[in-house]
């Protein structure tokens, strides 16, 4: 089932489907993927296909979103919110006819947490109260940030990091795109469509560490071909020809299934086309074969045009997988165009090298040519990389290179695809699900080397490329007690599971390392083949600076990542105790300023909950929407690893009743979610995650979460506030907000 994804086209518009005669079938029905006739595939495809890409931090401020006139002091608030504020006004003024200045000041300081209060009038009517509050004081639940301290060394910051930045969706089947470095891709890879919708830009929204997997491109001059294998030899598809094999599989599947018109049939025996039964259609991709001097990319009809790739230049793709590729030069140009538009803080390019030395030299020339003065090519003055790392402010508008060899040697695993090539081999339509399943089973790894490498050699790093890794030299992790672990310019890249094991066995040593040197975590490739994410907060609590995330997957992990880096321009100063200058702390227990916390969240009103389904494009009547709001406190919990106390993950969750409407009102008194005596709260590393979930959603394509918000606890403001809602593509929901009251107490 895995390799059937992405070969079906986008469904036609409703008008086009209705215009087609309902009693005449345009082609034979294709296999039912999500229908009842193929139920065993539902679970697997649900896990592998239900994702869209995710946006990076950067919601607009809430202040000023309501119609208001500062000249007249008029604010036009929704009736439900106005009634709450009127009740609040009556409560504050007590027996007085109008609200006094003294009582208003007390409210702003004690309830709203305002530190600077300056009221001019002695008394305030209800209109004056609302207007003065609205125009002069914040209603946003997220506190604004102070000026960023950029005087610290690089190791003292958490860095917003992207894993598989070049992918537009699924890490096995999706395209590589240079646009992904500008944009977070919102590709919805489903059985019916592969939507190429590029949305909010990664670099423009704070991504400061991005990953590129580089492979050999088409040689500038043809290499001599090897002899054909013996008849008994099991020939496999090499890395360089994998894309061609997959395109051929698409083409052959299209020839068998015929027309690309869309079928929505209920079953094989039904002659009626029904809209609500999700089925599949076929779409063919053009062959990538090209005899000209330049290698052209296969294009999906929905994608934008792409410049051809010059032969002799490296490619960017996700290894020996069924992903498309793009040219390294294209990626470099995309980075150049948007690198420092939103922030002048530095960018780290993490290169994973699968290319040979010749192609690496071409890479260096491309980077020097495209990035020019942005590329860091020499150490900063008075900052020898053998002795120290620079301060953040020293690297403004600079691109740093981190290069490492691929994890495996040049004998890269390649994929053997036993794809049927004729209609006879494909067999009857009812056999197609098994044929596709067999395709997935036929994938095997091999020690066969790529054409450009000797089978016994390793992927070495070219000297010119090594010289560019000045302060960010990728080093293979062999232990925390090695000589390399004490060199200031090294970076260890370690998988999520290995970091968990390392923390259990050597917590103190790893914590001390991460105070002074850089570490990068990345998701486990096999565990997260669907591009899901781990909980980044766990790794931040270990002091890991670069916690790489699959930005194309809208899960809890990316929501927490949003909460951490919102408005931070990609670099967040670590809390006290985690920095290199804090010499007294040697473990998390010693470093963390820990509190117990009480939190009361009263929800009065939700506005503009998205009614369009996630991934399926369905839009229903907002009045019929049934949702509940769930709030989670994501914090840590101290455990003892060989007497070195460490924080692990802990979640405390509450939810409201179910409400009907996309603008639900929770009553004049609201509904309160009480969290009492939450232990081990480190505000800078803990979060309030709010999700609005739909009740009664059926089918595997729909996503039950309609909207969400995530706020780091040190930025959560008390009092009556508005919380901006985000949709499941990571966009701020237009006029979407929660009106709440927050009471937070730390002790």
C-alpha positions in Angstrom: 0.0 0.0 0.0 2.8 2.3 0.7 3.8 2.9 -2.9 0.3 3.5 -4.2 0.2 7.0 -2.5 0.5 9.9 -4.8 -0.5 8.3 -8.1 -4.1 9.5 -8.1 -5.1 12.9 -9.2 -6.9 15.7 -7.5 -10.7 15.3 -7.4 -12.6 17.4 -9.8 -14.8 20.3 -8.7 -18.3 19.7 -7.6 -19.7 21.4 -10.7 -17.7 19.1 -12.9 -18.8 16.0 -11.1 -22.5 17.1 -11.2 -22.2 17.9 -14.9 -21.2 14.4 -15.8 -24.1 12.0 -16.4 -24.8 10.0 -13.3 -26.0 6.9 -15.1 -23.0 6.5 -17.3 -19.6 5.3 -16.1 -16.6 6.9 -17.7 -14.2 4.0 -16.9 -14.0 0.9 -14.9 -13.8 1.4 -11.2 -10.4 1.4 -9.6 -9.6 -0.3 -6.3 -11.3 1.0 -3.2 -8.7 2.2 -0.8 -10.8 3.9 1.9 -14.1 2.3 1.1 -15.6 -0.7 2.9 -14.4 -3.1 0.1 -10.8 -2.6 1.1 -11.0 -2.1 4.8 -7.7 -3.8 5.7 -5.8 -1.0 4.1 -7.5 1.7 6.2 -5.3 1.5 9.2 -2.0 1.5 7.3 -2.9 4.4 5.1 -4.4 6.3 8.0 -1.0 6.3 9.6 1.0 6.9 6.4 -1.1 9.4 4.5 -2.9 11.7 6.9 -0.5 14.6 7.0 -0.1 18.2 5.8 2.9 20.4 6.3 3.3 22.7 9.2 3.9 26.4 9.5 6.6 27.9 11.6 6.0 30.4 14.5 4.7 33.8 13.7 1.0 34.6 14.4 0.0 38.2 14.3 -0.8 40.1 17.5 -4.4 40.1 18.6 -4.5 43.7 19.5 -6.6 45.8 17.1 -8.5 42.9 15.5 -11.8 44.2 16.6 -13.4 47.2 14.9 -12.5 50.2 17.0 -12.2 54.0 16.7 -9.6 55.5 18.9 -10.9 59.1 18.3 -14.4 58.3 19.7 -13.2 55.5 22.1 -15.6 53.0 20.6 -14.9 49.3 20.5 -17.2 46.9 18.7 -17.0 43.6 20.5 -19.2 40.5 20.0 -22.3 40.4 22.1 -21.2 37.4 24.1 -17.9 39.0 25.0 -19.6 42.4 25.8 -21.9 40.7 28.3 -19.0 39.2 30.1 -17.2 42.5 30.3 -20.4 44.3 31.4 -20.7 41.7 34.3 -17.0 42.3 35.1 -17.5 46.1 35.2 -20.4 45.7 37.5 -18.4 43.4 39.8 -15.5 45.9 39.9 -17.5 49.0 40.6 -19.5 47.3 43.4 -22.0 49.7 44.9 -20.6 52.7 43.1 -22.4 54.2 40.1 -19.2 54.2 38.0 -15.8 52.5 38.2 -13.2 54.5 40.2 -9.6 55.0 39.2 -8.4 53.2 42.3 -10.5 50.1 41.5 -9.5 50.1 37.9 -5.8 50.3 38.7 -6.2 47.4 41.2 -7.8 45.3 38.5 -5.1 46.0 36.0 -2.3 45.2 38.4 -3.7 42.3 40.3 -5.9 40.5 37.7 -4.2 41.5 34.5 -0.6 41.5 35.8 0.2 44.9 34.4 3.4 46.3 35.8 3.0 49.9 34.5 -0.4 51.5 35.0 -1.2 55.1 34.1 -4.8 56.2 34.3 -5.8 59.8 33.7 -9.5 60.0 34.8 -11.0 59.7 38.2 -14.0 57.7 37.1 -14.9 55.4 34.2 -18.2 54.4 32.6 -18.5 51.0 31.2 -17.6 52.3 27.7 -14.6 54.2 29.1 -13.5 51.1 30.9 -13.6 48.9 27.8 -12.0 51.6 25.5 -9.2 52.5 28.0 -8.4 48.8 28.5 -8.5 48.0 24.8 -6.4 50.9 23.5 -3.8 51.2 26.3 -3.3 47.7 27.6 -2.7 44.3 26.1 -5.5 41.7 25.7 -3.1 39.1 24.2 -2.5 36.0 26.2 1.1 35.8 24.9 3.4 38.3 26.5 5.6 40.3 24.2 9.3 39.5 24.3 12.1 41.8 25.6 15.0 42.7 23.4 17.0 39.6 22.5 20.3 39.1 24.3 22.7 38.2 21.4 25.9 38.5 23.4 26.1 34.9 24.4 28.0 32.1 22.7 26.0 29.9 20.2 25.9 27.0 22.6 23.7 29.1 25.0 20.7 29.1 22.6 18.0 26.7 21.4 17.9 26.9 17.6 14.7 26.4 15.5 15.7 23.4 13.4 14.1 21.5 10.5 14.6 17.9 9.5 14.2 16.8 5.9 13.7 20.5 5.0 13.7 19.7 1.3 10.7 17.4 1.5 7.2 18.7 0.7 5.4 16.0 2.7 5.9 12.3 3.2 9.6 11.4 3.6 9.2 8.2 1.4 7.0 9.4 -1.4 7.0 13.2 -1.6 8.9 15.6 -3.8 12.1 17.4 -2.9 11.7 21.1 -3.5 13.9 24.2 -3.2 10.8 26.1 -2.3 10.7 24.1 0.9 13.6 26.1 2.2 11.6 29.3 1.7 8.3 27.7 2.6 6.8 25.2 4.9 5.0 22.9 2.5 1.3 22.2 3.0 1.3 19.2 0.8 -1.6 16.8 1.5 -0.5 13.4 0.2 -3.6 11.3 -0.1 -4.8 8.6 -2.3 -6.8 11.0 -4.5 -4.3 13.8 -4.8 -0.8 15.1 -4.1 -1.5 18.8 -3.5 1.5 21.0 -4.1 0.5 23.9 -2.0 3.5 25.8 -0.6 2.6 28.1 2.3 4.3 30.0 5.1 8.0 30.3 4.6 10.4 28.4 6.8 13.2 30.9 6.7 10.9 33.8 6.9 9.3 32.3 10.0 12.5 31.6 11.9 13.9 28.3 10.8 17.7 28.8 11.4 19.0 25.2 11.1 18.0 23.4 7.9 19.0 20.1 6.5 20.1 19.1 3.0 20.8 15.5 1.9 23.2 15.8 -1.1 23.6 13.0 -3.7 25.5 12.6 -6.9 23.7 14.2 -9.9 23.7 13.1 -13.5 27.4 12.9 -14.7 28.4 15.6 -17.1 29.9 12.9 -19.3 28.4 9.4 -19.6 30.1 6.8 -17.6 30.9 3.5 -19.2 28.1 1.1 -18.5 28.8 -2.2 -16.9 28.0 -5.5 -18.5 24.6 -6.9 -18.2 24.2 -9.3 -15.3 23.9 -13.0 -15.8 20.4 -14.3 -16.2 20.3 -15.6 -12.7 21.5 -12.4 -11.2 18.9 -10.4 -9.3 19.4 -7.0 -10.8 18.5 -4.1 -8.6 17.6 -0.4 -9.3 20.5 1.9 -8.4 20.0 5.2 -6.5 20.6 7.2 -9.7 17.9 5.4 -11.6 15.3 5.0 -8.9 13.2 8.0 -9.9 13.0 6.7 -13.5 11.8 3.3 -12.2 9.1 4.8 -10.1 7.9 7.0 -13.0 7.7 3.9 -15.2 5.6 2.2 -12.5 3.2 5.1 -12.5 3.0 5.1 -16.3 2.3 1.4 -16.4 -0.3 1.6 -13.7 -2.0 4.4 -15.6 -2.0 2.3 -18.9 -3.8 -0.5 -17.0 -6.4 1.6 -15.3 -7.1 3.7 -18.3 -8.7 7.2 -18.1 -7.8 9.6 -15.3 -11.4 10.5 -14.8 -12.5 10.3 -11.2 -14.7 7.5 -9.8 -16.6 7.7 -6.6 -18.3 4.4 -6.8 -19.6 2.5 -3.8 -18.7 -1.0 -4.8 -17.6 -3.1 -7.8 -21.2 -4.0 -8.6 -22.7 -0.5 -8.3 -23.3 1.6 -11.4 -24.1 4.7 -9.3 -21.5 7.3 -8.6 -21.7 8.4 -5.0 -19.8 11.5 -3.7 -19.4 10.4 -0.1 -17.5 7.2 -0.7 -13.8 8.1 -1.0 -12.2 6.1 -3.7 -9.2 6.4 -5.9 -8.3 7.5 -9.4 -5.1 7.3 -11.3 -2.8 10.0 -12.6 0.4 9.4 -14.5 3.6 11.3 -14.1 5.7 11.9 -17.2 8.9 9.9 -17.6 12.1 11.6 -16.4 14.1 10.3 -19.3 15.8 13.1 -21.2 18.6 13.0 -23.8 19.5 16.6 -23.8 22.4 18.2 -21.9 20.2 18.9 -18.9 18.3 16.7 -16.6 14.7 17.8 -16.3 12.5 17.0 -13.4 9.2 15.0 -13.5 6.4 17.4 -12.9 3.0 17.0 -11.3 0.4 19.0 -13.1 -0.4 21.0 -10.0 3.2 22.0 -9.3 4.9 25.2 -10.4 7.5 25.1 -13.2 11.0 24.2 -12.2 14.3 25.1 -13.7 16.1 22.2 -15.3 19.1 20.7 -13.4 22.5 21.0 -15.1 24.3 17.7 -15.5 27.4 17.5 -13.4 25.7 19.2 -10.4 24.6 17.5 -7.2 21.0 16.6 -6.3 19.0 17.0 -3.1 16.7 14.2 -2.1 15.8 11.9 0.8 18.0 9.0 0.1 17.0 5.7 -1.6 13.3 6.4 -1.3 10.5 7.1 -3.7 11.0 10.9 -3.5 11.6 13.3 -6.2 14.8 15.3 -6.3 15.8 18.9 -7.0 19.1 20.5 -7.9 21.5 21.7 -5.2 21.9 25.0 -7.0 18.2 25.5 -6.8 18.2 25.0 -3.1 21.1 27.3 -2.6 19.4 30.0 -4.6 16.2 29.6 -2.5 18.2 30.0 0.7 19.9 33.1 -0.7 16.6 34.8 -1.6 15.0 34.5 1.8 17.7 33.8 4.3 17.8 37.1 6.1 14.6 38.8 5.2 12.9 38.2 8.5 16.0 38.1 10.7 19.7 38.8 10.4 20.6 36.0 12.9 22.8 33.3 11.4 21.7 30.1 9.6 23.3 26.7 10.0 23.1 24.4 6.9 23.4 20.8 7.9 24.7 18.8 4.9 24.5 15.1 4.9 26.9 13.9 2.3 26.1 11.0 0.0 28.0 12.6 -2.9 31.5 11.8 -4.0 34.5 14.1 -3.7 34.1 15.5 -7.2 30.5 16.5 -6.6 31.4 18.0 -3.2 33.9 20.3 -4.9 31.1 21.3 -7.3 28.9 22.0 -4.2 31.5 24.3 -2.7 31.8 26.3 -5.9 28.0 26.6 -6.0 27.8 27.8 -2.4 30.6 30.4 -2.9 29.0 31.6 -6.2 25.4 31.8 -4.9 25.9 32.9 -1.3 29.0 35.1 -1.7 29.6 37.2 1.3 26.9 35.5 3.3 28.9 32.3 3.4 31.2 32.1 6.4 34.6 31.2 4.9 37.0 32.2 7.7 37.0 32.4 11.5 35.9 35.7 13.1 38.5 37.9 14.5 39.7 36.9 18.0 37.6 33.7 17.9 39.7 30.7 17.1 37.4 27.7 16.6 40.0 25.5 18.4 39.4 27.4 21.6 35.9 29.0 21.5 32.7 29.5 19.6 31.6 33.0 18.6 28.8 35.1 20.2 25.5 35.2 18.3 26.0 38.8 17.5 29.2 38.1 15.7 27.5 36.0 13.0 24.8 38.3 11.8 23.8 37.6 8.2 26.1 34.6 8.0 25.5 31.1 6.7 27.4 28.4 8.6 28.1 25.0 7.2 27.8 21.7 9.1 29.0 18.8 7.0 29.1 15.1 7.9 29.3 11.8 6.1 26.2 9.8 5.5 25.6 7.3 8.3 26.3 4.4 6.1 29.3 4.0 3.8 29.1 4.6 0.1 27.5 1.2 -0.3 24.2 3.0 0.1 21.1 0.8 0.2 19.2 0.8 -3.0 15.7 -0.2 -3.7 14.8 -3.1 -5.8 11.4 -2.6 -7.4 9.7 -5.6 -8.9 7.1 -3.5 -10.6 4.7 -5.0 -13.1 5.2 -3.5 -16.5 2.3 -4.8 -18.6 -1.5 -5.0 -18.2 -1.2 -8.8 -18.2 1.3 -8.6 -15.3 -0.9 -6.3 -13.4 -3.8 -8.7 -13.7 -7.5 -8.0 -12.9 -8.5 -4.9 -11.0 -9.3 -6.9 -7.9 -5.7 -8.0 -7.8 -4.2 -4.5 -7.9 -4.2 -4.0 -4.1 -2.0 -7.1 -3.7 0.2 -6.0 -6.6 0.8 -2.7 -4.9 1.4 -4.5 -1.6 3.9 -6.8 -3.4 5.6 -3.7 -4.7 6.2 -2.5 -1.1 7.4 -6.0 -0.1 9.8 -6.1 -3.1 11.8 -3.2 -1.7 15.1 -4.5 -0.4 18.4 -3.0 0.7 21.5 -4.0 -1.1 25.2 -3.5 -0.7 25.3 -2.4 -4.3 27.2 0.9 -4.6 26.0 3.9 -6.5 27.7 4.4 -9.9 30.0 7.0 -8.6 31.5 5.1 -5.7 33.6 2.1 -5.3 31.7 -0.6 -3.3 34.5 -0.8 -0.7 35.0 2.9 -0.3 33.6 5.4 2.2 31.9 8.7 1.5 34.7 11.1 2.4 34.4 14.8 3.0 36.3 17.0 0.6 39.0 19.3 2.2 37.4 22.4 0.7 34.0 21.4 2.3 35.7 20.6 5.7 37.3 24.1 5.7 33.8 25.7 5.5 32.7 23.9 8.7 34.5 26.4 10.9 32.4 26.6 14.1 30.0 23.8 13.2 32.0 20.7 12.4 29.9 17.5 12.2 31.6 14.8 14.2 30.5 11.1 14.5 29.5 10.5 18.1 31.7 7.9 19.8 31.3 8.9 23.4 31.3 11.9 25.7 34.8 11.1 27.0 36.6 11.3 23.7 39.0 14.1 22.6 36.5 15.2 20.0 33.9 15.8 22.6 36.0 18.6 24.1 36.7 20.5 20.8 34.7 23.8 20.8 33.6 23.6 17.2 32.2 20.1 17.1 28.5 19.1 16.7 27.2 15.6 17.7 24.1 14.6 15.7 22.4 11.8 17.6 19.0 10.1 17.0 16.2 10.4 19.5 16.5 6.9 20.9 20.2 7.2 21.4 19.8 10.4 23.3 17.2 8.8 25.5 19.7 5.9 26.3 22.5 8.3 26.8 20.5 10.4 29.2 19.7 7.3 31.3 23.3 6.1 31.4 25.2 9.3 31.5 22.9 12.1 32.4 25.4 14.3 34.1 28.0 14.0 31.4 25.5 14.8 28.6 24.1 17.8 30.5 27.6 19.2 31.0 28.5 18.6 27.4 25.4 20.5 26.2 26.2 23.5 28.3 29.4 24.0 26.5 29.1 22.3 23.1 26.5 21.8 20.4 24.3 18.8 20.0 21.7 18.0 17.4 18.9 15.5 17.7 16.9 14.0 14.8 13.8 11.8 14.5 14.3 8.1 14.1 13.9 7.3 10.4 12.2 3.9 10.8 10.0 4.8 13.7 8.9 8.0 12.0 8.6 6.9 8.4 5.4 8.9 8.3 7.3 12.1 9.2 5.8 12.3 12.7 7.6 14.1 15.5 8.9 13.4 19.0 8.3 15.7 21.9 10.9 18.4 21.5 10.6 19.6 25.1 12.2 16.5 26.4 15.4 17.2 24.4 15.4 20.9 25.3 15.4 19.9 28.9 18.6 18.0 28.2 20.1 21.1 26.8 20.1 19.9 23.2 20.4 23.1 21.1 19.2 21.8 17.7 16.1 19.7 18.1 15.2 18.9 14.5 11.5 18.6 13.6 9.5 17.3 10.6 7.8 20.6 9.9 5.5 19.0 7.3 3.6 17.1 10.0 1.0 18.9 12.1 1.2 17.0 15.4 1.7 17.9 19.1 5.5 18.0 18.6 5.3 20.8 16.0 2.7 22.7 18.2 5.2 22.7 21.0 7.9 23.8 18.7 5.7 26.7 17.7 5.1 27.6 21.3 8.9 27.7 22.0 10.0 29.8 19.0 7.0 32.1 18.5 8.4 35.6 17.7 11.9 34.5 18.7 13.5 34.7 15.3 14.8 31.2 15.5 17.1 31.6 18.5 15.9 31.2 22.1 18.3 31.9 25.0 18.5 29.0 27.3 17.1 29.5 30.9 19.6 30.1 33.7 21.4 27.0 34.8 21.6 25.7 31.2 24.2 28.2 30.0 28.0 27.8 29.7 28.6 30.6 32.3 26.5 28.7 34.9 29.3 26.7 36.4 27.4 25.5 39.5 24.8 23.4 37.8 25.8 19.9 36.6 22.4 18.3 36.2 18.9 19.3 35.3 17.9 19.1 38.9 20.6 21.6 39.9 19.9 23.9 36.9 16.1 24.2 36.8 14.2 26.8 38.8 11.3 24.5 39.6 7.8 25.5 40.8 4.6 24.0 41.7 1.8 25.7 39.8 -1.9 26.2 40.0 -3.6 27.3 36.8 -7.3 28.1 36.2 -8.4 28.6 32.6 -11.9 29.9 32.2 -13.2 29.8 28.6 -16.0 32.2 27.7 -16.1 32.2 24.0 -14.6 30.7 20.9 -14.8 32.4 17.5 -14.4 31.2 13.9 -13.5 27.6 14.6 -12.5 26.2 11.1 -15.4 24.2 9.6 -13.4 22.9 6.6 -12.2 19.3 7.2 -8.5 18.7 7.4 -7.3 17.0 4.2 -10.7 16.1 2.8 -11.8 19.6 1.7 -15.2 19.1 3.2 -17.0 22.1 4.5 -20.0 21.8 6.7 -22.5 24.1 8.3 -20.8 25.8 11.2 -24.0 25.5 13.3 -23.8 21.7 13.1 -20.2 21.6 14.4 -19.8 19.8 17.7 -16.5 20.5 19.5 -14.9 20.4 22.9 -11.8 22.3 24.1 -9.0 20.4 25.7 -6.2 22.1 27.6 -2.9 20.3 28.5 -0.1 21.4 30.7 3.1 20.0 29.2 5.8 20.0 31.8 8.5 17.8 33.3 8.7 15.2 36.0 11.9 14.5 38.0 13.1 11.0 37.9 16.4 9.5 39.2 19.0 8.0 36.8 21.7 6.7 39.1 21.2 9.6 41.5 21.3 12.2 38.7 17.8 13.7 38.8 16.4 14.5 35.3 13.2 15.8 33.9 11.1 13.6 31.8 7.8 14.4 30.1 4.5 14.9 32.0 1.1 15.9 30.7 -1.9 17.1 32.7 -5.1 17.4 30.7 -8.6 18.8 31.2 -11.5 19.2 28.8 -14.8 21.1 28.5 -18.2 19.8 27.7 -19.3 19.5 24.0 -20.6 22.7 22.5 -22.5 23.2 19.2 -21.5 25.8 16.6 -18.3 27.2 15.2 -18.8 30.2 17.5 -19.6 28.4 20.7 -20.4 30.4 23.8 -19.5 28.9 27.2 -22.0 31.0 29.1 -21.7 34.3 31.0 -19.7 32.6 33.7 -17.7 30.5 31.3 -16.4 27.0 31.9 -13.3 26.6 34.1 -10.6 24.0 33.8 -8.6 23.8 37.0 -5.1 22.5 37.2 -4.0 22.3 40.8 -0.5 21.6 42.3 1.3 20.8 39.0 4.8 19.8 40.1 8.2 20.3 38.4 7.3 23.4 36.4 10.2 25.1 34.6 8.3 27.9 33.0 10.8 28.4 30.1 10.5 24.7 29.2 6.8 24.1 29.9 3.7 24.8 27.8 0.0 25.3 27.7 -1.4 23.4 24.7 -5.0 24.0 23.8 -6.8 22.0 21.1 -10.4 22.3 19.9 -11.5 18.8 18.8 -14.5 17.8 16.9 -16.9 15.1 18.1 -18.3 12.5 15.8 -15.9 12.8 12.9 -15.7 9.6 10.9 -13.4 8.4 8.2 -9.6 8.2 8.2 -9.1 11.3 6.1 -10.7 13.7 8.6 -8.6 15.1 11.4 -10.5 15.6 14.7 -8.6 18.7 15.8 -10.1 21.8 14.3 -7.9 24.5 15.9 -5.2 24.8 18.5 -2.9 27.2 20.4 0.4 26.7 22.3 1.9 29.1 24.7 5.2 28.8 26.6 4.4 29.2 30.3 6.8 32.0 30.9 4.9 34.0 28.3 1.4 33.2 29.5 -0.2 36.4 30.8 -2.8 36.3 33.5 -6.3 38.0 33.4 -8.9 38.3 30.7 -7.2 37.5 27.4 -7.6 36.5 23.8 -5.8 33.5 22.5 -5.1 33.3 18.8 -6.2 30.0 17.2 -4.2 28.2 14.6 -5.6 25.8 12.0 -4.2 22.4 11.2 -1.9 23.8 8.5 -0.3 26.1 11.0 -1.9 29.3 9.8 -3.5 31.7 12.2 -7.3 31.3 11.8 -8.7 34.6 10.5 -10.5 36.2 13.5 -10.2 32.9 15.3 -9.7 33.3 19.0 -10.6 32.1 22.4 -11.8 34.7 25.1 -10.5 33.4 28.4 -9.6 34.3 31.9 -6.2 33.0 33.2 -5.2 32.7 36.8 -1.7 31.4 37.3 0.0 31.0 40.7 3.6 29.7 41.2 5.1 28.7 44.5 
